[in-house]
Amino acid sequence: MITVVSLVAIFIIATIIYIQQAKFGKEPVGARLEKIKKSPNFRDGKFQNEHYTPEITEGYSYYQVISEFFFKRNPHRSPTDAIPAVKTDLLNLAIDEDIMVWFGHSSYFIQLDGKRILVDPVFSGNASPLPGTNKAFRGTDQYTVADLPPIDYLFISHDHYDHTDYETLVALRPKVKKVICGLGVGSHFEKWGYQESQLIERDWNEEIDLAGGFMVYTTPARHFSGRGFKKNNTLWLSYVLQSPTTKIFIGGDSGYDTHYAEIGSKYGPFDLAILDNGQYDIKWRYIHHLPEEALKAAQDLKAQRLFPVHSSKFIMANHAWDEPLIRISALNKNLQNPIPLVTPMIGELVYLKNDQQTFKEWWVGME
């Protein structure tokens, strides 16, 4: 008994020491925390979704999730082949080219009407605070911070490790002019050396005038947050990005809910909607779309094109690695009015003002 108690105590102490590392960020305190407490979306000591949102769907349990993930593994969760990728020279792109480049999962670069924007960059090759425990698929790490030009606006949807990557963000710091994020997330950035003057922290349903015809509207998502043991002490967001010529919905992570129809009614139609479609499961459908829900969300938003992301780089669910793209493509073809899908290879140029651009199904035939 003494031995067991000692081992447990050692484990607890080691864990406490480990989570003091900078990569875990910092909880909001002081004036930042006081501002959070005034948010209508912060109740009972944490941020809340608009509607009741259990992390596990009714009828399922955490035990089922863990048991399936570790002991009933889908043998096709990761690809045998390397993911195909294109290496575009981002440093020498003409500033008047209106393009987007996907880096896998939910990371992408947008150059639009003379502004350079980066969303949820993860270039460390790992989507976990434990080294080597959620490694990127072979072929998906073609890009590094050194490949990026100066960034006018860095958008962060929420502070989970597969969207807010410590190693990447520290390396990016000299290149970033402004960071746009949810309430509380700025606390992490300040710990990592960013200046308060660089941070634009907002609640849901606020607007940010970036001048020159650029507006950002912060909108809800249905998800959660947290980097340590404490959850929902920072806010998760989606965004409406309005340039002088183009309107894009940046979805972050979300489950399906009524907010899409409300956003579509208020801000739509959208030239492009970027929505998560991957690492899903019926057992946590409230916090991540199933493919049919991603399509429904795009319809609610009145999107002219849909870019399904959150796939093809990391394992976070038990489905086959290529299932998200296979399912959404098949479901879309069966719609009465299919939505043009944006499904580029990593690194491939997506032309934001060419709604006739087509993409090959690069995942077909891969193992």
TORSE-26926 format. One record per residue (C-alpha): x negated, y, z negated. Coordinates in Angstrom, 2 decimals, always signed. Example, Ala and Ser with C-alpha at 12.3 -4.5 7.8 and 13.67 -1.06 7.14 Angstrom:
<recs>
<xx=-12.30, yy=-4.50, zz=-7.80>
<xx=-13.67, yy=-1.06, zz=-7.14>
</recs>
This chain:
<recs>
<xx=+0.00, yy=+0.00, zz=+0.00>
<xx=-2.83, yy=+2.41, zz=-0.86>
<xx=-4.42, yy=+1.67, zz=+2.51>
<xx=-1.20, yy=+2.38, zz=+4.40>
<xx=-0.59, yy=+5.63, zz=+2.53>
<xx=-4.19, yy=+6.69, zz=+3.17>
<xx=-3.90, yy=+5.98, zz=+6.91>
<xx=-0.65, yy=+7.93, zz=+7.12>
<xx=-2.22, yy=+10.84, zz=+5.24>
<xx=-5.25, yy=+10.81, zz=+7.55>
<xx=-2.98, yy=+10.79, zz=+10.60>
<xx=-0.94, yy=+13.73, zz=+9.30>
<xx=-4.05, yy=+15.75, zz=+8.45>
<xx=-5.61, yy=+14.98, zz=+11.85>
<xx=-2.40, yy=+16.05, zz=+13.59>
<xx=-2.24, yy=+19.32, zz=+11.65>
<xx=-5.86, yy=+20.06, zz=+12.53>
<xx=-5.35, yy=+19.14, zz=+16.19>
<xx=-2.37, yy=+21.42, zz=+16.73>
<xx=-4.37, yy=+24.42, zz=+15.53>
<xx=-6.06, yy=+24.47, zz=+18.94>
<xx=-5.43, yy=+27.49, zz=+21.15>
<xx=-3.66, yy=+25.38, zz=+23.78>
<xx=-0.63, yy=+25.07, zz=+21.48>
<xx=-0.13, yy=+28.82, zz=+21.59>
<xx=+1.31, yy=+30.86, zz=+18.76>
<xx=+4.76, yy=+31.15, zz=+17.24>
<xx=+6.38, yy=+34.59, zz=+17.50>
<xx=+5.85, yy=+36.72, zz=+14.39>
<xx=+6.20, yy=+40.32, zz=+13.27>
<xx=+7.89, yy=+42.80, zz=+15.62>
<xx=+8.25, yy=+40.14, zz=+18.32>
<xx=+10.16, yy=+37.86, zz=+15.96>
<xx=+12.36, yy=+40.72, zz=+14.80>
<xx=+13.27, yy=+41.48, zz=+18.41>
<xx=+14.10, yy=+37.79, zz=+18.95>
<xx=+16.41, yy=+37.78, zz=+15.94>
<xx=+18.46, yy=+40.57, zz=+17.54>
<xx=+19.10, yy=+38.53, zz=+20.69>
<xx=+22.71, yy=+37.34, zz=+21.12>
<xx=+21.22, yy=+34.06, zz=+22.32>
<xx=+19.30, yy=+33.45, zz=+19.07>
<xx=+21.43, yy=+31.85, zz=+16.36>
<xx=+20.77, yy=+29.68, zz=+13.34>
<xx=+17.03, yy=+30.23, zz=+13.65>
<xx=+16.62, yy=+29.24, zz=+17.31>
<xx=+17.62, yy=+30.08, zz=+20.86>
<xx=+20.82, yy=+28.44, zz=+22.07>
<xx=+22.18, yy=+27.52, zz=+25.48>
<xx=+25.42, yy=+29.06, zz=+26.67>
<xx=+27.21, yy=+25.74, zz=+26.13>
<xx=+26.57, yy=+22.79, zz=+23.85>
<xx=+23.50, yy=+21.03, zz=+25.21>
<xx=+22.30, yy=+17.82, zz=+23.56>
<xx=+18.88, yy=+16.67, zz=+24.73>
<xx=+20.22, yy=+13.11, zz=+25.04>
<xx=+23.49, yy=+12.44, zz=+26.86>
<xx=+26.35, yy=+11.05, zz=+24.80>
<xx=+26.28, yy=+7.26, zz=+24.68>
<xx=+22.49, yy=+7.04, zz=+24.83>
<xx=+19.74, yy=+7.26, zz=+22.20>
<xx=+16.13, yy=+8.34, zz=+21.85>
<xx=+15.30, yy=+4.69, zz=+21.21>
<xx=+16.66, yy=+3.75, zz=+24.65>
<xx=+14.68, yy=+6.53, zz=+26.30>
<xx=+11.40, yy=+5.58, zz=+24.62>
<xx=+11.93, yy=+1.83, zz=+25.05>
<xx=+12.64, yy=+2.17, zz=+28.76>
<xx=+9.79, yy=+4.59, zz=+29.41>
<xx=+7.13, yy=+2.46, zz=+27.74>
<xx=+8.39, yy=-1.12, zz=+28.00>
<xx=+10.62, yy=-1.21, zz=+31.10>
<xx=+8.43, yy=+0.77, zz=+33.42>
<xx=+9.44, yy=+1.29, zz=+37.00>
<xx=+6.42, yy=-0.03, zz=+38.95>
<xx=+6.82, yy=+2.80, zz=+41.49>
<xx=+6.72, yy=+5.71, zz=+39.03>
<xx=+3.45, yy=+6.84, zz=+40.57>
<xx=+2.31, yy=+6.48, zz=+44.21>
<xx=-0.42, yy=+4.08, zz=+45.26>
<xx=-1.37, yy=+6.34, zz=+48.16>
<xx=-2.71, yy=+9.85, zz=+47.69>
<xx=-0.08, yy=+12.55, zz=+48.06>
<xx=-0.71, yy=+14.35, zz=+51.38>
<xx=-1.71, yy=+17.99, zz=+51.11>
<xx=-2.84, yy=+20.91, zz=+53.24>
<xx=-5.51, yy=+23.34, zz=+52.07>
<xx=-4.38, yy=+26.82, zz=+53.11>
<xx=-6.84, yy=+29.67, zz=+52.70>
<xx=-4.82, yy=+31.85, zz=+50.34>
<xx=-7.64, yy=+34.32, zz=+49.81>
<xx=-7.57, yy=+35.44, zz=+53.44>
<xx=-3.84, yy=+35.54, zz=+54.11>
<xx=-2.76, yy=+38.81, zz=+55.66>
<xx=-0.75, yy=+40.75, zz=+53.07>
<xx=+2.10, yy=+41.25, zz=+55.54>
<xx=+2.70, yy=+37.50, zz=+55.89>
<xx=+5.84, yy=+36.51, zz=+53.99>
<xx=+5.12, yy=+32.97, zz=+52.88>
<xx=+5.38, yy=+30.47, zz=+50.04>
<xx=+2.95, yy=+27.67, zz=+49.15>
<xx=+3.88, yy=+24.79, zz=+46.85>
<xx=+1.26, yy=+23.23, zz=+44.56>
<xx=+3.36, yy=+20.26, zz=+43.46>
<xx=+5.84, yy=+19.94, zz=+40.57>
<xx=+7.16, yy=+23.45, zz=+39.81>
<xx=+4.11, yy=+25.56, zz=+40.70>
<xx=+4.14, yy=+27.81, zz=+43.75>
<xx=+2.74, yy=+31.00, zz=+45.25>
<xx=+4.92, yy=+33.61, zz=+46.96>
<xx=+3.71, yy=+36.46, zz=+49.12>
<xx=+6.62, yy=+38.72, zz=+49.98>
<xx=+6.89, yy=+42.30, zz=+51.25>
<xx=+3.35, yy=+43.07, zz=+50.17>
<xx=+3.51, yy=+41.51, zz=+46.68>
<xx=+1.78, yy=+38.37, zz=+45.47>
<xx=+3.72, yy=+36.26, zz=+42.97>
<xx=+2.78, yy=+33.06, zz=+41.15>
<xx=+5.27, yy=+30.82, zz=+39.33>
<xx=+4.54, yy=+28.29, zz=+36.54>
<xx=+0.98, yy=+27.40, zz=+37.66>
<xx=-0.51, yy=+24.10, zz=+36.46>
<xx=-3.98, yy=+23.41, zz=+37.89>
<xx=-5.58, yy=+21.52, zz=+34.99>
<xx=-4.54, yy=+18.10, zz=+36.32>
<xx=-2.65, yy=+17.26, zz=+33.14>
<xx=+0.86, yy=+18.12, zz=+31.92>
<xx=+0.38, yy=+17.25, zz=+28.27>
<xx=-1.46, yy=+18.68, zz=+25.25>
<xx=-3.23, yy=+15.32, zz=+24.93>
<xx=-6.06, yy=+15.02, zz=+27.48>
<xx=-5.50, yy=+12.44, zz=+30.21>
<xx=-2.03, yy=+11.37, zz=+29.04>
<xx=-0.03, yy=+12.81, zz=+31.96>
<xx=-2.48, yy=+13.06, zz=+34.83>
<xx=-1.54, yy=+14.54, zz=+38.18>
<xx=-1.06, yy=+12.12, zz=+41.07>
<xx=-4.05, yy=+11.58, zz=+43.32>
<xx=-4.15, yy=+14.19, zz=+46.05>
<xx=-2.09, yy=+16.82, zz=+44.23>
<xx=-4.99, yy=+18.83, zz=+42.80>
<xx=-6.24, yy=+20.44, zz=+46.00>
<xx=-6.05, yy=+23.94, zz=+44.53>
<xx=-7.76, yy=+25.70, zz=+41.65>
<xx=-7.52, yy=+29.20, zz=+40.20>
<xx=-10.53, yy=+30.14, zz=+42.34>
<xx=-8.38, yy=+29.60, zz=+45.45>
<xx=-5.88, yy=+32.30, zz=+44.42>
<xx=-5.96, yy=+35.99, zz=+45.33>
<xx=-5.12, yy=+38.66, zz=+42.73>
<xx=-1.59, yy=+38.14, zz=+41.40>
<xx=+0.79, yy=+41.08, zz=+41.04>
<xx=+3.38, yy=+39.18, zz=+39.01>
<xx=+3.08, yy=+35.87, zz=+37.19>
<xx=+6.51, yy=+34.39, zz=+36.43>
<xx=+6.85, yy=+31.87, zz=+33.58>
<xx=+10.17, yy=+30.03, zz=+33.28>
<xx=+9.50, yy=+28.51, zz=+29.84>
<xx=+6.65, yy=+27.34, zz=+27.65>
<xx=+6.59, yy=+23.55, zz=+28.20>
<xx=+3.20, yy=+22.15, zz=+29.15>
<xx=+4.18, yy=+21.28, zz=+32.73>
<xx=+5.03, yy=+24.96, zz=+33.32>
<xx=+2.77, yy=+26.90, zz=+30.94>
<xx=-0.70, yy=+25.40, zz=+31.27>
<xx=-3.27, yy=+26.78, zz=+28.85>
<xx=-6.39, yy=+26.00, zz=+30.89>
<xx=-4.91, yy=+27.49, zz=+34.05>
<xx=-3.59, yy=+30.62, zz=+32.37>
<xx=-6.86, yy=+31.40, zz=+30.59>
<xx=-8.75, yy=+31.08, zz=+33.89>
<xx=-6.12, yy=+33.22, zz=+35.65>
<xx=-6.26, yy=+36.10, zz=+33.20>
<xx=-8.66, yy=+38.35, zz=+35.22>
<xx=-6.49, yy=+37.97, zz=+38.34>
<xx=-3.07, yy=+38.73, zz=+36.83>
<xx=-1.62, yy=+42.24, zz=+36.67>
<xx=+1.71, yy=+41.50, zz=+34.94>
<xx=+3.34, yy=+38.48, zz=+33.29>
<xx=+7.14, yy=+38.14, zz=+33.33>
<xx=+8.49, yy=+35.70, zz=+30.74>
<xx=+11.20, yy=+35.00, zz=+28.18>
<xx=+11.37, yy=+36.40, zz=+24.66>
<xx=+8.66, yy=+34.95, zz=+22.45>
<xx=+6.54, yy=+33.46, zz=+25.24>
<xx=+4.30, yy=+36.53, zz=+25.19>
<xx=+3.00, yy=+35.36, zz=+21.81>
<xx=+1.17, yy=+32.51, zz=+23.55>
<xx=-0.29, yy=+34.86, zz=+26.14>
<xx=-1.60, yy=+37.30, zz=+23.55>
<xx=-3.31, yy=+34.42, zz=+21.74>
<xx=-4.92, yy=+33.48, zz=+25.05>
<xx=-6.39, yy=+36.94, zz=+25.59>
<xx=-3.72, yy=+38.76, zz=+27.59>
<xx=-2.98, yy=+42.34, zz=+26.62>
<xx=+0.43, yy=+43.42, zz=+25.38>
<xx=+0.54, yy=+45.94, zz=+28.25>
<xx=+0.45, yy=+43.05, zz=+30.74>
<xx=+3.55, yy=+41.37, zz=+29.33>
<xx=+7.16, yy=+41.90, zz=+30.38>
<xx=+9.21, yy=+39.81, zz=+27.91>
<xx=+12.93, yy=+39.69, zz=+28.44>
<xx=+16.19, yy=+38.16, zz=+27.25>
<xx=+18.86, yy=+36.74, zz=+29.58>
<xx=+20.90, yy=+39.23, zz=+31.59>
<xx=+18.36, yy=+42.01, zz=+31.78>
<xx=+16.91, yy=+43.79, zz=+34.79>
<xx=+13.33, yy=+44.75, zz=+35.57>
<xx=+12.59, yy=+47.46, zz=+38.13>
<xx=+9.23, yy=+46.62, zz=+39.70>
<xx=+9.43, yy=+49.69, zz=+42.00>
<xx=+9.08, yy=+49.72, zz=+45.76>
<xx=+12.44, yy=+48.04, zz=+46.25>
<xx=+11.61, yy=+45.04, zz=+44.03>
<xx=+14.04, yy=+44.11, zz=+41.27>
<xx=+14.07, yy=+41.13, zz=+38.93>
<xx=+17.18, yy=+40.01, zz=+37.06>
<xx=+16.67, yy=+37.58, zz=+34.19>
<xx=+19.36, yy=+34.92, zz=+34.17>
<xx=+20.23, yy=+31.90, zz=+32.01>
<xx=+19.08, yy=+28.31, zz=+32.38>
<xx=+20.26, yy=+25.23, zz=+30.49>
<xx=+17.14, yy=+23.79, zz=+28.90>
<xx=+14.97, yy=+24.12, zz=+25.77>
<xx=+11.45, yy=+25.20, zz=+24.77>
<xx=+8.59, yy=+24.58, zz=+22.37>
<xx=+4.91, yy=+23.63, zz=+22.32>
<xx=+4.52, yy=+22.23, zz=+18.82>
<xx=+6.87, yy=+20.69, zz=+16.30>
<xx=+9.21, yy=+23.68, zz=+16.40>
<xx=+11.67, yy=+23.82, zz=+19.28>
<xx=+13.59, yy=+26.68, zz=+20.85>
<xx=+11.64, yy=+29.51, zz=+19.23>
<xx=+10.95, yy=+30.99, zz=+22.68>
<xx=+13.43, yy=+31.61, zz=+25.49>
<xx=+13.76, yy=+29.72, zz=+28.79>
<xx=+14.78, yy=+31.72, zz=+31.85>
<xx=+15.75, yy=+31.62, zz=+35.47>
<xx=+15.22, yy=+34.66, zz=+37.69>
<xx=+16.75, yy=+36.54, zz=+40.57>
<xx=+13.91, yy=+38.04, zz=+42.63>
<xx=+15.12, yy=+40.78, zz=+44.96>
<xx=+12.57, yy=+42.27, zz=+47.38>
<xx=+13.36, yy=+44.99, zz=+49.94>
<xx=+14.28, yy=+42.25, zz=+52.43>
<xx=+14.80, yy=+38.92, zz=+50.65>
<xx=+16.61, yy=+37.45, zz=+47.66>
<xx=+15.22, yy=+34.34, zz=+45.93>
<xx=+16.56, yy=+32.39, zz=+42.95>
<xx=+13.76, yy=+31.01, zz=+40.76>
<xx=+15.46, yy=+28.30, zz=+38.75>
<xx=+12.84, yy=+26.98, zz=+36.32>
<xx=+14.13, yy=+23.88, zz=+34.51>
<xx=+17.85, yy=+23.50, zz=+33.94>
<xx=+20.76, yy=+21.16, zz=+33.70>
<xx=+23.87, yy=+21.92, zz=+35.70>
<xx=+26.37, yy=+24.34, zz=+34.14>
<xx=+28.70, yy=+27.24, zz=+34.88>
<xx=+25.85, yy=+29.77, zz=+35.00>
<xx=+25.14, yy=+28.94, zz=+38.63>
<xx=+28.58, yy=+29.98, zz=+39.83>
<xx=+28.36, yy=+33.13, zz=+37.72>
<xx=+24.93, yy=+34.02, zz=+39.13>
<xx=+26.10, yy=+33.24, zz=+42.66>
<xx=+29.13, yy=+35.45, zz=+42.23>
<xx=+27.13, yy=+38.35, zz=+40.79>
<xx=+23.91, yy=+38.20, zz=+42.84>
<xx=+24.48, yy=+35.84, zz=+45.75>
<xx=+24.15, yy=+34.90, zz=+48.48>
<xx=+20.48, yy=+33.90, zz=+48.21>
<xx=+18.05, yy=+33.44, zz=+51.08>
<xx=+16.39, yy=+30.68, zz=+49.07>
<xx=+17.14, yy=+28.83, zz=+45.83>
<xx=+14.32, yy=+26.97, zz=+44.06>
<xx=+15.80, yy=+24.33, zz=+41.75>
<xx=+14.43, yy=+21.42, zz=+39.75>
<xx=+15.09, yy=+18.00, zz=+41.25>
<xx=+12.83, yy=+15.44, zz=+39.68>
<xx=+11.90, yy=+13.81, zz=+36.37>
<xx=+15.63, yy=+13.39, zz=+35.77>
<xx=+17.69, yy=+10.67, zz=+34.14>
<xx=+21.37, yy=+10.23, zz=+33.37>
<xx=+20.22, yy=+10.03, zz=+29.75>
<xx=+19.14, yy=+13.69, zz=+29.75>
<xx=+21.31, yy=+15.17, zz=+32.46>
<xx=+22.19, yy=+18.23, zz=+30.36>
<xx=+18.63, yy=+19.59, zz=+30.63>
<xx=+17.59, yy=+18.46, zz=+34.15>
<xx=+19.67, yy=+18.19, zz=+37.32>
<xx=+20.49, yy=+14.92, zz=+38.95>
<xx=+20.03, yy=+15.33, zz=+42.74>
<xx=+23.75, yy=+15.76, zz=+43.37>
<xx=+23.82, yy=+18.48, zz=+40.71>
<xx=+20.92, yy=+20.35, zz=+42.31>
<xx=+22.93, yy=+20.43, zz=+45.55>
<xx=+26.02, yy=+21.61, zz=+43.69>
<xx=+24.00, yy=+24.35, zz=+41.98>
<xx=+22.70, yy=+25.53, zz=+45.36>
<xx=+26.26, yy=+25.69, zz=+46.66>
<xx=+27.36, yy=+27.66, zz=+43.59>
<xx=+24.50, yy=+30.10, zz=+44.16>
<xx=+25.53, yy=+30.53, zz=+47.81>
<xx=+22.00, yy=+29.60, zz=+48.87>
<xx=+21.06, yy=+29.63, zz=+52.54>
<xx=+18.15, yy=+27.23, zz=+51.88>
<xx=+17.24, yy=+24.96, zz=+48.95>
<xx=+13.72, yy=+24.15, zz=+47.79>
<xx=+13.91, yy=+21.14, zz=+45.40>
<xx=+10.91, yy=+21.11, zz=+43.04>
<xx=+9.80, yy=+19.42, zz=+39.77>
<xx=+8.62, yy=+16.29, zz=+41.58>
<xx=+5.65, yy=+14.60, zz=+43.27>
<xx=+2.91, yy=+15.39, zz=+40.73>
<xx=+3.58, yy=+14.12, zz=+37.18>
<xx=+5.43, yy=+11.25, zz=+35.51>
<xx=+8.10, yy=+12.35, zz=+33.05>
<xx=+10.92, yy=+9.97, zz=+33.95>
<xx=+11.26, yy=+6.33, zz=+34.89>
<xx=+12.47, yy=+6.76, zz=+38.46>
<xx=+10.28, yy=+6.00, zz=+41.49>
<xx=+7.99, yy=+8.91, zz=+42.32>
<xx=+9.68, yy=+9.51, zz=+45.71>
<xx=+13.29, yy=+8.96, zz=+44.57>
<xx=+14.10, yy=+12.67, zz=+44.03>
<xx=+13.29, yy=+13.57, zz=+47.64>
<xx=+14.91, yy=+10.44, zz=+49.05>
<xx=+18.14, yy=+10.93, zz=+47.11>
<xx=+18.59, yy=+14.65, zz=+47.66>
<xx=+17.85, yy=+14.29, zz=+51.38>
<xx=+20.40, yy=+11.48, zz=+51.76>
<xx=+23.06, yy=+13.23, zz=+49.70>
<xx=+22.56, yy=+16.46, zz=+51.58>
<xx=+23.01, yy=+14.78, zz=+54.96>
<xx=+26.39, yy=+13.50, zz=+53.77>
<xx=+27.68, yy=+16.95, zz=+52.84>
<xx=+30.26, yy=+18.54, zz=+55.10>
<xx=+27.97, yy=+21.57, zz=+55.32>
<xx=+24.40, yy=+20.41, zz=+54.61>
<xx=+22.03, yy=+22.96, zz=+53.09>
<xx=+18.72, yy=+23.32, zz=+54.94>
<xx=+16.12, yy=+21.77, zz=+52.64>
<xx=+12.64, yy=+23.20, zz=+52.17>
<xx=+10.43, yy=+20.14, zz=+51.57>
<xx=+6.83, yy=+21.08, zz=+52.44>
<xx=+3.70, yy=+19.13, zz=+51.75>
<xx=+1.55, yy=+20.59, zz=+49.00>
<xx=-0.26, yy=+23.58, zz=+50.50>
<xx=+1.89, yy=+23.83, zz=+53.62>
<xx=+2.98, yy=+27.33, zz=+54.59>
<xx=+6.69, yy=+27.99, zz=+54.13>
<xx=+7.83, yy=+31.03, zz=+56.12>
<xx=+10.27, yy=+32.93, zz=+53.95>
<xx=+11.88, yy=+34.83, zz=+56.80>
<xx=+12.21, yy=+31.89, zz=+59.18>
<xx=+15.33, yy=+30.01, zz=+58.18>
<xx=+14.91, yy=+27.74, zz=+61.22>
<xx=+11.66, yy=+26.21, zz=+59.94>
<xx=+11.90, yy=+22.44, zz=+59.60>
<xx=+9.84, yy=+20.03, zz=+57.53>
<xx=+8.92, yy=+16.42, zz=+58.10>
<xx=+9.80, yy=+13.84, zz=+55.47>
<xx=+6.18, yy=+13.38, zz=+54.44>
<xx=+7.05, yy=+10.92, zz=+51.66>
<xx=+8.54, yy=+8.33, zz=+54.04>
<xx=+6.33, yy=+5.28, zz=+54.48>
<xx=+4.12, yy=+6.03, zz=+51.48>
<xx=+3.46, yy=+3.47, zz=+48.76>
</recs>
